């Protein structure tokens, strides 16, 4: 596989040239409640049947041992989205596997996660079952328990690292640095709060390999639009009370730091794009035409 870690170590674009790949497969590391459904909409528009929304979670959790042969045996696949991507990605000869990772303020994200799980009245997952029977404060208290899935508890760092043997142990400084290095290596990194700019950056990278790429979209599965992110955070603080809100922040300490790194990386990459405003306006015009069609 073409290693992008060094390619992006010192900025979004580098003069260093990698050997030209014979195939590119976009891997969407679909993080729960981080605008992933809208990204999947854009990928499906571009690749049709070549886009796979992969739901075989047990196999995907096997990591490269499964994903490598799966991609090799299905050369028609041009993009894969999965909620259960297991790092590291496979190494495939002459195949480029750029990864999409979208981040969102981990504290602001909490209410969205709860509201989504509460709407899943037919689901049988522990989160959906608990959310449908409890209020937001009770849900957050439950999710702070180390015996409960970490959906709102340092979720990002766990998705930036290979599987851990001891999942309940606190993350070490070395693991945090590895997660930071991973984010720096992700060529298709974005922020939900700067969604359109993130998509323009993705197009900038992908057009070297897929000149016709067009990531314009119609928003999918959108909730919380009435308040700003800051307003939603303050409403969450009021709902939880100061003690639980502080516990939530403490148990997302690494995720908050990763999010801040993501913001910094995105700013650096945006600043390297020529004629960004014109490209952003063109992108938004394409989205508007798609909505109006």
C-alpha positions as CSV (number, residue, x, y, z in Angstrom):
1,X,0.0,0.0,0.0
2,X,1.2,3.6,-0.6
3,X,2.2,5.0,2.7
4,X,0.7,8.5,3.2
5,X,2.2,9.0,6.7
6,X,5.4,10.7,5.4
7,X,3.6,12.2,2.5
8,X,1.6,14.3,4.9
9,X,4.0,14.7,7.8
10,X,4.8,18.3,7.0
11,X,1.5,19.7,5.6
12,X,-1.4,18.8,3.4
13,X,0.4,19.0,0.1
14,X,3.9,17.8,-0.4
15,X,6.3,18.0,-3.3
16,X,7.3,14.4,-2.7
17,X,5.9,12.1,-5.3
18,X,4.7,8.5,-4.6
19,X,4.6,5.8,-7.3
20,X,1.3,6.1,-9.2
21,X,-1.2,3.6,-7.8
22,X,-3.1,1.3,-10.2
23,X,-6.2,1.4,-8.0
24,X,-7.7,3.7,-5.3
25,X,-10.2,2.6,-2.8
26,X,-11.6,5.3,-0.4
27,X,-12.1,3.9,3.1
28,X,-14.6,5.8,5.2
29,X,-14.0,5.2,8.9
30,X,-17.6,6.0,9.7
31,X,-17.6,7.5,13.2
32,X,-21.1,7.3,14.8
33,X,-23.0,10.6,14.7
34,X,-20.2,12.5,12.8
35,X,-22.1,13.2,9.5
36,X,-21.1,9.8,8.2
37,X,-24.4,9.2,6.4
38,X,-24.0,12.4,4.4
39,X,-20.5,11.4,3.4
40,X,-21.8,8.0,2.4
41,X,-24.5,9.7,0.3
42,X,-21.7,11.6,-1.6
43,X,-19.6,8.5,-2.1
44,X,-22.6,6.5,-3.4
45,X,-23.4,9.3,-5.8
46,X,-19.9,9.0,-7.2
47,X,-19.4,5.3,-7.3
48,X,-22.8,3.7,-7.5
49,X,-22.5,-0.1,-7.0
50,X,-18.7,0.5,-6.5
51,X,-19.6,1.9,-3.1
52,X,-20.1,-0.6,-0.2
53,X,-21.8,0.3,3.0
54,X,-20.2,-2.6,4.9
55,X,-22.4,-4.1,7.7
56,X,-20.6,-7.4,8.3
57,X,-19.2,-6.1,11.6
58,X,-17.8,-9.4,12.9
59,X,-15.7,-9.8,9.8
60,X,-14.6,-6.1,9.7
61,X,-13.4,-6.4,13.3
62,X,-10.8,-8.9,12.0
63,X,-8.9,-6.0,10.5
64,X,-6.4,-6.2,7.7
65,X,-6.6,-10.1,7.7
66,X,-10.2,-9.7,6.4
67,X,-10.2,-6.3,4.6
68,X,-7.1,-7.0,2.5
69,X,-8.4,-10.2,0.8
70,X,-11.9,-8.7,0.6
71,X,-10.7,-5.8,-1.5
72,X,-8.4,-8.0,-3.6
73,X,-11.2,-10.5,-4.3
74,X,-13.6,-7.6,-5.3
75,X,-11.7,-5.4,-7.7
76,X,-14.9,-3.5,-8.6
77,X,-15.1,-1.9,-5.1
78,X,-14.1,1.8,-5.2
79,X,-15.1,2.9,-1.7
80,X,-16.0,1.1,1.6
81,X,-17.8,2.7,4.6
82,X,-17.8,0.9,7.9
83,X,-18.6,1.6,11.5
84,X,-16.1,-1.0,12.6
85,X,-12.9,-0.3,10.8
86,X,-10.0,-2.0,12.6
87,X,-6.6,-0.5,12.2
88,X,-4.1,-0.8,10.7
89,X,-5.3,-0.9,7.1
90,X,-4.0,-3.7,4.9
91,X,-1.0,-3.3,2.7
92,X,-1.9,-4.0,-0.9
93,X,0.5,-3.8,-3.9
94,X,-0.2,-0.8,-6.1
95,X,-3.4,0.1,-4.2
96,X,-4.0,3.4,-2.5
97,X,-6.3,3.4,0.5
98,X,-7.0,7.0,1.6
99,X,-9.0,7.1,4.7
100,X,-11.8,9.5,5.6
101,X,-12.1,10.5,9.3
102,X,-14.6,13.1,10.3
103,X,-14.3,14.6,13.8
104,X,-16.8,16.6,15.8
105,X,-16.6,18.4,19.2
106,X,-16.8,15.3,21.4
107,X,-18.9,17.0,24.1
108,X,-21.3,18.7,21.8
109,X,-21.8,15.3,20.0
110,X,-23.2,13.7,23.2
111,X,-26.8,15.0,22.8
112,X,-26.9,13.9,19.2
113,X,-25.8,10.4,20.1
114,X,-28.5,10.2,22.8
115,X,-31.3,11.6,20.6
116,X,-30.4,9.1,17.8
117,X,-30.3,6.1,20.1
118,X,-33.6,7.2,21.8
119,X,-35.3,7.2,18.3
120,X,-34.2,3.6,17.7
121,X,-37.3,2.1,19.3
122,X,-37.0,-1.1,17.3
123,X,-33.3,-1.6,18.0
124,X,-31.9,-4.1,20.5
125,X,-28.5,-2.6,21.1
126,X,-27.7,-1.8,24.8
127,X,-27.5,1.9,24.0
128,X,-30.8,2.1,22.2
129,X,-32.6,0.1,24.9
130,X,-31.2,2.3,27.7
131,X,-31.8,5.5,25.9
132,X,-35.5,4.7,25.2
133,X,-36.1,4.2,28.9
134,X,-34.0,6.9,30.5
135,X,-33.4,10.7,30.2
136,X,-30.3,12.3,28.9
137,X,-28.6,12.7,32.4
138,X,-29.3,9.0,33.2
139,X,-27.9,8.0,29.9
140,X,-24.7,9.9,30.3
141,X,-24.2,8.6,33.8
142,X,-24.6,5.1,32.4
143,X,-22.2,5.7,29.6
144,X,-19.5,6.9,32.1
145,X,-19.3,3.3,33.5
146,X,-16.2,1.5,32.2
147,X,-18.3,-1.6,31.8
148,X,-20.5,0.1,29.2
149,X,-19.4,0.8,25.6
150,X,-17.4,3.9,25.1
151,X,-19.7,5.6,22.6
152,X,-19.4,9.0,24.4
153,X,-16.2,8.2,26.4
154,X,-12.9,8.7,24.6
155,X,-14.5,7.3,21.5
156,X,-12.1,8.9,19.0
157,X,-8.9,7.7,20.5
158,X,-10.1,4.1,20.5
159,X,-10.8,4.5,16.8
160,X,-7.4,5.9,16.0
161,X,-5.5,2.9,17.4
162,X,-5.4,-0.8,16.8
163,X,-7.5,-2.9,19.2
164,X,-6.3,-2.8,22.8
165,X,-5.9,-5.9,24.9
166,X,-7.1,-4.2,28.1
167,X,-10.0,-1.9,27.0
168,X,-10.9,-0.6,30.5
169,X,-7.4,0.8,31.3
170,X,-6.8,4.5,30.8
171,X,-5.0,5.5,27.6
172,X,-1.3,6.0,28.1
173,X,0.7,9.0,26.9
174,X,2.3,6.7,24.3
175,X,-1.1,5.7,23.0
176,X,-2.2,9.3,22.8
177,X,0.9,10.2,20.7
178,X,0.2,7.3,18.4
179,X,-3.4,8.5,17.9
180,X,-2.1,12.0,17.1
181,X,0.4,10.6,14.6
182,X,-2.5,8.6,13.0
183,X,-4.6,11.8,12.6
184,X,-1.7,13.6,11.0
185,X,-1.4,10.8,8.5
186,X,-5.0,10.8,7.5
187,X,-5.3,12.5,4.0
188,X,-9.1,12.9,4.1
189,X,-9.5,14.4,7.6
190,X,-12.4,16.7,8.2
191,X,-14.6,18.4,10.8
192,X,-18.3,18.3,11.0
193,X,-18.3,21.9,12.1
194,X,-16.5,22.9,8.9
195,X,-18.1,20.3,6.7
196,X,-18.1,22.0,3.3
197,X,-14.5,23.1,3.6
198,X,-13.6,19.5,4.6
199,X,-15.3,18.2,1.5
200,X,-13.4,20.7,-0.7
201,X,-10.2,19.5,0.8
202,X,-11.1,15.9,0.1
203,X,-11.9,16.8,-3.5
204,X,-8.5,18.5,-3.8
205,X,-6.7,15.4,-2.7
206,X,-8.8,12.9,-4.6
207,X,-8.8,14.7,-8.0
208,X,-5.2,13.7,-8.5
209,X,-6.5,10.1,-8.8
210,X,-10.2,10.6,-9.6
211,X,-10.4,13.8,-11.7
212,X,-14.2,13.6,-12.0
213,X,-14.8,13.3,-8.2
214,X,-17.8,15.5,-7.0
215,X,-18.5,15.2,-3.3
216,X,-21.6,17.6,-3.3
217,X,-24.4,16.3,-1.2
218,X,-27.9,16.5,0.2
219,X,-27.7,16.5,4.0
220,X,-28.8,13.1,5.5
221,X,-30.0,12.1,8.9
222,X,-29.6,15.6,10.3
223,X,-30.9,16.5,13.7
224,X,-29.8,19.4,16.0
225,X,-30.0,22.5,13.7
226,X,-31.8,25.0,15.9
227,X,-29.0,25.9,18.2
228,X,-25.3,26.5,17.6
229,X,-22.7,24.0,18.9
230,X,-22.0,26.4,21.8
231,X,-25.6,26.7,22.7
232,X,-26.0,22.9,22.6
233,X,-23.0,22.5,24.9
234,X,-24.5,24.9,27.4
235,X,-27.8,23.2,27.3
236,X,-26.0,19.9,28.0
237,X,-24.2,21.4,30.9
238,X,-27.5,22.6,32.4
239,X,-29.1,19.2,31.8
240,X,-26.3,17.2,33.4
241,X,-25.3,19.5,36.2
242,X,-21.8,20.7,36.8
243,X,-20.5,17.5,38.5
244,X,-21.5,15.1,35.7
245,X,-20.6,17.6,33.0
246,X,-17.0,17.8,34.5
247,X,-16.9,14.0,34.6
248,X,-17.9,13.8,31.0
249,X,-15.1,16.2,30.0
250,X,-12.6,14.3,32.1
251,X,-13.5,11.0,30.5
252,X,-13.1,12.6,27.1
253,X,-9.8,14.3,27.8
254,X,-7.9,12.6,25.1
255,X,-10.7,13.0,22.6
256,X,-10.9,16.7,23.3
257,X,-7.2,17.0,22.6
258,X,-7.5,15.0,19.4
259,X,-10.4,17.2,18.3
260,X,-8.2,20.3,18.9
261,X,-5.4,18.7,16.9
262,X,-7.9,18.0,14.1
263,X,-9.0,21.7,14.1
264,X,-5.3,22.7,13.8
265,X,-4.6,20.3,11.0
266,X,-7.6,21.4,9.1
267,X,-6.7,25.1,9.4
268,X,-3.2,24.3,8.1
269,X,-4.5,22.4,5.2
270,X,-7.1,24.9,4.3
271,X,-4.5,27.6,4.2
272,X,-2.5,25.7,1.6
273,X,-5.4,25.5,-0.9
274,X,-5.2,28.1,-3.7
275,X,-8.5,30.0,-4.5
276,X,-10.3,28.3,-1.5
277,X,-13.2,30.8,-1.5
278,X,-13.9,30.3,-5.2
279,X,-13.7,26.5,-4.8
280,X,-15.9,26.6,-1.7
281,X,-18.5,28.7,-3.5
282,X,-18.4,26.3,-6.5
283,X,-18.9,23.4,-4.2
284,X,-21.9,25.0,-2.4
285,X,-23.4,25.9,-5.8
286,X,-23.2,22.2,-6.8
287,X,-24.8,21.2,-3.5
288,X,-27.6,23.7,-4.1
289,X,-28.3,22.4,-7.6
290,X,-28.4,18.9,-6.2
291,X,-31.0,19.9,-3.6
292,X,-33.1,21.8,-6.1
293,X,-33.0,18.9,-8.7
